Amino acid sequence: MKRNSIQRLFIMMTVLLAGCFEIKQEYTINPDGSGKTKIEVITNSAMSAIGKAFGKDEKGTPEMAAAKSLLEKSKGVEVWKDITYGALEDGRVYVRGTAYFSDIHKLKIDQSIAPGFEDKDGQITLTLKEDFQTGQKKKLILPADKSKTERMELIQKDRSEFLAGKAMIAAFLSGVKIDMTIEPPGKIVSTRNFKKDDKGRYAIGITGSKLIESIDKCYADTKWLESLASEKKDVDFMEKLGEKMNEQMFGTYGASEIVVKKAKSPLFDYAKEVEAARPAYEELLVTFNQKKEVKGAQGDGFKSLRVVGGSYTHETIDDFFIREGYKANLFGEFSGQIAELKTITVTEAMTDNNENLVDEYLGTPYPNYDKERTRVNFEVNLKRPSDDSKFMKSMKGDIVYVVGQGQKELDLGFTKIEVGAKGAKDSEILEFGPGSWEGYQTLRVKAMIPKSQVIDIKIYDGKKEETEISHSDYGDENSTEWTFSVTGEFPKKMRVVVTLYDKMNTFTAPFEIKNADFFGRPLSK
């Protein structure tokens, strides 16, 4: 397998590692592709603090935020062991631990490198993987049907783009350092760019400054660039650039790889170590609030409901759709998880001087939910109280909400990924192709599935592996629409799979709020 991706690493570092300075990994890999990696990630504390500020860790520290992020964003890990985190004297944050994986092909550890694994003809080849967990694969093809001059123009354009952003890229990468060691699953046949350490493992090291220096030298090698432009076939310039960068950094042209004769026995008992690590890992998930069983709410309505704010509008302007009134901002908590708060009806909103603020124009609630969907924030429209009203003596009414039970997966079953393609639940591909941003592709899908019934949606590639593709969604009580966006291209073959609640139960329940300030302030005694 001749894969090389130092250039992918270059892209990945630039995009993702502006706040990540050092990564150390020690891989032990069994012949069947299972294994473990001991990892240390050291990041800029400011990046973790930003994550905390945006709600990724409401109660913890930047150090805990960094540890939670590592666990949440990593894929293909069966259990973690010996997770520790803290702050260094220089203020940077570290996270350390050991990840166990049953299949290295599915391993995607956040902010790290995983070696590719190919088992063929009794030999195993370990190679730096192409995508580095980013999903970004920059390509520059020098077409065979172009002249040498035209191909050189393409190369010079890429060089100019690099030089234009070089100062910023160099600043991002100035402190980046990645060290990897591998204990391979068999007797060495050959290695390229890996060096044997004093423990018999094979190591490779990369720094941001080396990357910048190596690409500089590659672009300055006019003779080499002209040789690529002169070839009489399609040339993947980024692939060739990566191989040349390896030569500059390590002294050998080509992919960084280890080839071994496949061992007959595992290097360690994977199942035994995983089971030994599992109890502590389960406790860790609870600590990080990642494994919190959330049961569905019952038919008893709100466990608590209060006024947390409000606003007055003092006049009506019809052509601007402005209505005089009072908007009460409410915050409620259910006894369990809900799928949707559908309607709210206020039957009484009595002030301290016995004004009833119920407005015939109540409107539809547009609630915001927390991650577990056990808490909800929404607004109700009421009449504006008179100036001598001091507080809300009583607000009563009813709510209608939906609770989901069980889960099931539905493959939308598109036989072709193209505009107009039809699938299950009257689903249809509405858009597929270049997005509004250069270098992006967009996929827009609609299905006749109520938004409240949808738990999640995923895209799987031709190898039945989940892809990391961001999406947004929109829907109502009849249908849901999803928009996916990816840098580069979508997989050639893929499946779109929706996770749904198996059953939906609708409840109606009363609510009441007593003695509340109009703006959510504590009432004066």
N, C-alpha and C positions, 0 to 999 in steps of 0.2 A: 504494500500500500504506500503510494508516494504522495502523501499529503504534507503540505507545509503551510504554516500560517503565522509566521512572525508578523506579517503585515496585518493579519486579523488582530493580533495582540496589540499592535500599534493603534488600530482603530478603537479597540475595546478600551484600552487604557485612556485614550483621549476623551472618550465619551463618559466612561463610568468611574474612572479612578482618580478624578481630580482631587477627591478627598481621601484616597487610599494610598498609603505610602509603602507598606511592606506586606508581602504575603510569603509565608513559608509553608510548604506542604511535604509530607512524607507518605508516599503511597506504598502499600503492601498489597499485591494483586495475586489472586489465585488463578489457576489455569482455566477455571470456568467463568472468569470475568467478575466474580465477587471479590470483595476486598475491603480495605479500610484506608482512610487517609487522616493523618494527624495534621491539623492545620492551625496556623496562627495568622490572624489578620490584624494589622495595625492601621487605624484610620485617624483622620483629622477629627478631633472632638466636635468641631463646629458642625460637621456634616451630621453627626448623630444628634446634636442639639436641634438642628433644623428638623430632622425627622420627628423628634419628640414634639416640637412646637406644632407640627401639622397633625398630631394625634396618633402617631405610630406607637407611642408609648406614653399614655396619659399620666401614669403614676410613677414610673421609674426614672432612672438616671440616664444620661447619654450612653454610659457603658452598657446598661441593660438594653437600651434601644438598639445598640449595635449588635448585641447578642441575639435579640429577638429577630432583628432584620436578617441575620445570617440564617437562622432556622426557618423563617417564614419564606424566604426567597429561594432556598435550596430545594432541588428536586432529586428524586431517586435515592434519598437517604432513608434507610430503614430505622436506624436509631442513631442518636448521638451519645457520646460518652465523655465524661470529664470536662464538661463545659465550664470554663471560668472566664471572667471578664473584669476589667478594671481600667485604671488610668495610669499612664507612665509619668515620670517626673516632668517631661516636657509638655504635658497636657494632652498627648495623643491617647486614643482609646485602643485597647487590645481585646481580642476575643480569641480564646484557645479551646480546642476540643478535638475529638476524634469522631469522624463520620463513617458509618458502616453502610455499604451499598451491595445489593445482591446482583446488580447488573450494571457494569461500568458504562454501557451504552446509554443508559438512562440517567446517568449522574450529571447533575448541573448544580454545582455549588456556587452560591453567589460570590462575586468578586474573586474568582479563582480560575485556575486552569485544570482541566481534566484530560489525561492522555487518551487518544483514540486507541481502540483495541480491535485487532483483526486476527482471527484464528483460522489458519489455512494451511493445509498440507503438513500438519504436525509442527508448524511454527506459529509463534505469536509475535505480532508486530505492534509495538506501542509507539504512537506518534502524537505530536501536539495537534489537538483537534482544530477543525476549521473555524467553528463559529464562536468559540470561547463564551458560550452562553448568552451572546448578545442578539442573535438572530440577524446581525448585520454582516453582509458578505459583499464587500466592495469588489466590483469587477471592472476591468478595463481590457477589452478584447481588441487586439490589433488584427483587423480582418485581412484575410489572404488576398482579397480582391482590391485592396488599396495599394497605392504605390509606396515606395520607401519614404518619400517626402511626406506623404499624407500620414503615414504611420508615425514618423518622427514628430509631426505636429501634435498628434494625440499624446505622445509621451511628454513633449514639452509643455503642453497644457496641464497635464497632471503635475509635472514638476513645479510649474508656476503656482498652482493651487497650494502645494505643500509649502513653498517658500513664503507665500502670502500669510499663511497661518502658523509658520514655524515658531515665531516668538511666543505666541499663546500656547501652542502645543508643548514647547520646551518648558514653559512655566508650570504647566500641569504635570509634566512627567519628571520634573527635576528631582523629586524625592522618591520616585517609584522604584521599588526593588522586589523582584520575584525570584524565589529559590525553590526548586523542586528536586526531590530525590525519589527514586523508584526502586523498590525491591522486586525484581521481575520474576514471573512464574516459570522459570526454567533456566537452562544453561545458555550463556550468551553465545550467539552466532555472530552478530555484528552490532556496532553502535555508530551513531553519527551525532556529534556535538555534545553527547553526554560523557561525563568523566566519572571514573570509578573513585568512590571515596574510601576512607579508611575503615569503613564498616562493610565494605563489599557491595554497597548500593551504587546506583548511577545517578549523578546529579547534573543539573543545568541551572544556570543563573542568568537573569536578564535584568537590566536597569534601564530607566527612562533615558538617561544620558547616552547609553550605548545604542539605543534605538535611534535617537536623533543623529548621532554620529554616523551610524551605519547607513542610514538612508541618504544622508548628505553625500557620502562617498559613492553610493550607487548612482545617484543622479549626476555626479561629477565624472563618472566613467563613460566618456563619450563613445569610446570604442565598443564597449559592451552594449550600450543603448542602440548604436547603429547596427550591431549584429542582430539584435532582436527585430529591428525595423526591416532588415534585409531578408528575414526568413520567408519562405514561400508557403506558409500555412498560417491558420489562425493561431495567435499567441495570446495566452492569458498573462498580461503584463504584471498584474498584481502577484500572481503565483511565482513568476520569474523573479520579481523584485524581492519577494520573501526569501527565495533560495539564495539570491545574491547577498541579501542582508545577513543571512546565516554565515556566509563565507566571511563577511566583514567582522562579525561579532565573535565567531567561534573558530574560523580558519578553514571550515569545510563547507563546500557548496552543496545544497540539497536540504531535504527535510531532516528535522531533528527526530531521531527515532532509535528504538532499541528492538532488536530482533533476537528471539530466544527459541531454543528447542523446547517445545511444550513439556512441562513437568507432568509426571504421572500422579503426583500427590499434591494436595493443597499446602500452601505455606503456613496456614493456621486453620483452626476449626471455626469456620465462620458462624455456623448455627449456635455453637456453644457460647461464643463470645457475645453474640447478639442477645441471646436470652439472658445472659448475665448482666448486660447493660440495660435491658429494657425497663426494670422497675424504677431505676433512678431517672431514666429518660421520661417515663410517664409522669413522675413527680415534677420534673423540670417543665413539662408542657403546662401543667396546672399552674406552676409559679408564673410562667409567662402568659397565662391566660389564653393559651392556644388550644387547649383541649378542655373546653367548657361545655358540657352537655346542656343544651338548651331545649327544654321541653315545650311543647305547644301550649299556648294559653288555653284557659277553659272559658266557659260561658259567663264568667262573673264580671266581665268588663275591666275597668281600670282598677289596679291595686292602689294607685294614687294619682291625683290630678290637681294641678295648681296653676294659677296665673303667674307667669314669669315676666310679663311685660305688656305694653299696650301703646296705642297711639291714637290721637284724635285727628279727624279731618273736619274743618270748620265750615266748609261750604260745598255745594254741589255745582259742578261744571259739566254739563251733559256731553258736550262735544269732545271733552277730554276724558270722558268716563271716570270723572272724579265724583264721589258721593260723600256727602256729609255723614259722619258716623264715628263709631269707636271700634277699633280692631283689637281684640283681646288675644294675646299670645299665650298659648297654653302648652304645658309640658306634662305628659302622662306616662305612667309605667304600668305594664301588664304583668300578670302572674307568670307568663311564659312568652314564647315567640309567636308573633302574628305574621301573616303573609301580607295583609293589607288592611288599612283603616279606610273603609269605603265611604261612609257618610257620617255626619254628625248633625243632629237636630236639637236646637235649643228651644225648649218650651217655656222657660222662665229665666229672666235675668233681672232680678229685683235689686234695686239700690237701697241704701239706708233710708231714703225718704220715699220709698215705695214706688219709684218709677220702674216700669217694666221696659227693658231695653231691647226686647226681642224684635228683630227686624225681619220683615218678609223676604228681604234680599240677604239670605244667609250666605249664599255662595257654596262652592265645593271646597273641601279642605285639600290642601296640597302638602301632605305631611312629609317630614324628614325623619328617618329612622336611624337608630344606632346600628352597629355591626350585627348584633344578635337579633335585631328587630323586636326587642322587648320594651324599648322606650321610644316615644314619639313626640315630636314637636309640631304644632300646627296653629293656625289662626282661625278665629270666628269673627264674622261681621255683626256688629250690634249697633243700635242707635247711640248717638252721643249723649252721655248723661248731662243733666243740667249742671250749671256751675256750682250749685250748692250741694250736689251729691258728693259724698266723701269716699264711699267704698261700695263694693258689690256685696250685698247681704246674702244673696243666694243665686246660683246659676244652676239650672236643672235641664236635663234633656236625655237623649238616647243616642247611642252610637251603633253602627253596624260595622263589623270587622270580620275578616276571614282568617282562618287558621288552617295551615297545611299539615297533613299527616303522611309519614313515609316518603320515600323518594324512588324515582325510577328514571332511567335514561331513555331518551328518544333520539335515534339516529335519523336526521332529516332525510337521509338517503338520496342525496343528489348524485345522479349517475354521471353528470358532467358539471363542471364548474364554469358556467357561462351565464350571461344575462338571459333571463327568461326561463332558466331551468326550474323544474317543479320538483317538490319533495313532499314528505309526510306533513300532515296537518295543514294542507293547502299552503305549504311554504313555497317561497319563490326567491330566486336571486334577482334583486332589483338593480344591482350595480356591481361590476367587476372590471378592474383595469387600473390604469394610472390614477393616482390620487391628486388632490389639489396641490400637494407639495412635490417638488421634483425628487425622484428617487424612491417614491412611495407607491404602494399599491393599496387599493381599497376594495373591500368586499362588503356589500350591504344585503342583508337577508331579512325577509319578513315571514312570519308564521302566524297562523290563526290560533295562537295560544295566549290566554289572558296573562297580562304582565305579572299579576299576583301569583300565578302558578309557577313561574320560572324561578329556579334557584340559581342556576349557572349555565353557561354555554362554553364549549371548548371545541377547538379544532385539532384533529389528529392527522398526522401525515401518513404517507403510504406504508410506513413501518409500524403503524398503530401507536406511535408515540405522541404524547401531548406536546403541542407547540406553545411557545411563549409569544402570543399575539394579543396586543391590547385591543379593547373594544369598548364601545359605548352602547347604551340601549335606551329605547323609548317604547312605551306601550300604553294600553288602556285595558278595559274589561273584555275586549274582543281579540286583540292581537298584540304582538311584540315585534319590534324591529331592532336589528343589531347592525352596527357598523364596525368593521374590523379594519385596522390599518397596520401595514408592515413595511419596514424598510427593505428595499429590494423586491423580491417576488414571493408570492405564496407558494407552498409546496405544489408540485405538479399533480400529485394525487392527495386528496384530503377528504376527511369526513367531518361533518358539522354535527355535534352531539349536544343536545339540550338535557339538562338535569331538571326534573319537574317534581313538584309535590304529587304524591300518588293520589291523595284524596283531599278535597277542600271542604271545610265546614264553615258555614256562615252563622254568626251569632249576633243577637241584638241585646244590648244591655243598657241600663240606666246609668246616669252619672250625676253627681252633685258637687258643687264647690260652695263653701260657706265662708263668709267674712273675708273677702279678698280685696286688696288694694287694686285699683284700676291699672296700675303700672307695675304690679308685682313686688312692691316695696312692703316691708313689715308694717303692719298697722300700729299706729300709736295708741297707747292705752289711755 
